[in-house]
Structures are given as structure tokens and as C-alpha cells.
Amino acid sequence: MSLAVGSEHFVQKVQENLGVRGIGRGIVATGDAYVLRESSETYEANFDPEKSAYNAN
């Protein structure tokens, strides 16, 4: 997910303004623009069951 797109300076400022929320974001050069991206791991869900199925017996 892209959080900001523009010049390198603009993207760095957006990352700074995010404060601690900007720490895990990476700046990637794409042609003549820069992109502040959020890692895809942020959106991966852990759907593994934490406990076994309930047994009423």
C-alpha cells in the first residue's frame, strides 16, 4: 500500500510527519517519483487457531 507519492523530499517529510508510525515504512524510487510504502506484512492475518476445538464431552 502506498502512503505517499512524489519527490524524495516530499515523501521523506510525510514519513517524518508520521512519527513512530513512519518507522516501518520504506521509501522506494520508481522512475522519477518516490513512494512511501507500507510493508505487506501489516495486512497479513494470522488465522491459525490458538486453541483446539471445544469438546463438550
Beta strands, then each sheet from edge to edge (+ up, - down):
strand 1: 2-6
strand 2: 26-30
strand 3: 33-37
sheet 1: 1+ 3- 2+
end
